[in-house]
């Protein structure tokens, strides 16, 4: 299988596979957890394959014709807070009455398939841990 065919296959898995494909498109997930911890807070990347634009590990200059661009991203400490896919797991946070938006994705867009339920961008909880 050539590079274009492999990229097309990866794209089909991601685009039609729903949340079941969310983690399976990255074989490295077996060796790394799907989150990192900063100040005892879990931080995740909610991007699916094909959505990351920050790192060559998950997006190449070849664009979406490169199979590496369809690997499902895994968070790392260098991911910027400005990335729309970087979130804190806020299953145990109480944001009642706050201006922090709690994000609860539809099941088909939650690549963690029930491992985590809700997310927020309250990065003040991790600021002194960077």
C-alpha positions in Angstrom: 0.0 0.0 0.0 1.5 3.4 -1.0 1.4 6.5 1.2 -1.7 8.0 -0.4 -3.7 4.7 -0.1 -2.7 4.4 3.5 -3.7 8.0 4.2 -7.1 7.4 2.5 -7.6 4.3 4.6 -6.8 6.2 7.8 -9.1 9.0 6.8 -12.0 6.5 6.2 -11.4 4.9 9.7 -11.4 8.3 11.4 -14.3 9.8 9.4 -16.7 6.8 9.6 -15.5 5.1 12.7 -16.9 7.5 15.3 -15.6 7.3 18.9 -14.5 3.7 18.4 -11.8 4.9 16.0 -10.8 7.8 18.3 -8.0 5.9 20.1 -7.5 3.0 17.7 -5.9 5.2 15.0 -2.9 5.7 17.2 -1.0 2.6 18.1 1.1 4.5 20.6 -1.9 4.8 22.9 -1.0 1.3 24.1 2.3 2.7 25.5 1.2 6.1 26.7 -1.8 7.2 28.8 -4.5 9.3 26.9 -3.9 12.2 29.4 -1.1 13.9 31.2 -1.3 15.2 34.8 -0.3 18.8 35.7 -0.9 19.8 39.3 -3.0 16.7 39.8 -5.3 17.7 37.0 -5.8 15.5 34.0 -5.2 17.3 30.7 -6.3 15.8 27.4 -6.3 16.5 23.7 -9.8 16.1 22.3 -8.7 16.2 18.7 -9.5 13.3 16.4 -7.2 12.2 13.7 -6.7 14.9 11.0 -7.5 17.8 13.4 -4.1 18.5 15.0 -2.1 21.3 13.4 0.5 21.9 16.1 2.9 18.9 15.9 4.7 17.0 13.2 4.0 13.8 15.1 0.3 14.2 14.2 0.4 16.5 11.2 2.9 16.7 8.5 3.7 19.2 5.8 2.3 16.6 3.4 -1.1 17.5 4.8 -3.9 15.0 5.0 -2.4 13.0 2.2 0.2 11.7 4.8 -1.0 8.8 7.0 0.8 10.4 10.0 -1.7 13.3 9.8 -4.5 10.9 10.6 -3.0 9.5 13.8 -5.2 10.5 16.7 -3.2 13.0 18.8 -2.1 12.4 22.4 -1.6 15.4 24.7 1.9 16.5 25.7 3.2 19.3 28.0 4.2 21.5 25.1 0.6 21.7 23.7 -0.3 25.4 23.9 -3.3 26.5 26.0 -4.6 28.4 22.9 -5.2 25.1 21.1 -9.0 24.5 20.8 -8.5 20.8 21.5 -6.6 21.1 24.8 -8.9 20.6 27.7 -8.9 19.7 31.4 -10.9 16.7 32.5 -13.5 18.4 34.8 -15.5 15.4 35.8 -14.8 16.3 39.5 -14.8 20.1 39.1 -17.7 22.2 40.4 -18.3 25.0 38.0 -21.8 25.8 39.2 -22.4 29.6 38.9 -19.0 30.2 37.3 -18.2 31.6 33.8 -16.2 28.5 32.9 -17.8 26.6 30.1 -18.1 22.9 30.6 -17.8 20.9 27.5 -19.6 17.6 27.2 -19.1 16.2 23.7 -21.6 14.0 21.9 -20.6 10.4 22.3 -19.6 10.1 18.7 -17.2 12.9 19.1 -15.7 11.7 22.4 -12.7 9.8 21.5 -12.2 8.6 25.1 -15.4 6.5 24.8 -16.6 7.2 28.3 -13.3 7.3 30.1 -14.0 11.0 30.8 -17.3 12.7 30.6 -16.8 16.5 30.8 -14.0 18.9 30.0 -13.2 22.6 30.7 -10.6 25.1 29.9 -10.0 26.4 33.4 -6.2 26.5 32.9 -5.8 28.5 36.1 -5.8 25.1 37.8 -2.6 24.1 36.1 -0.8 27.4 35.6 1.7 27.0 38.4 2.5 23.5 37.2 4.0 24.4 33.9 
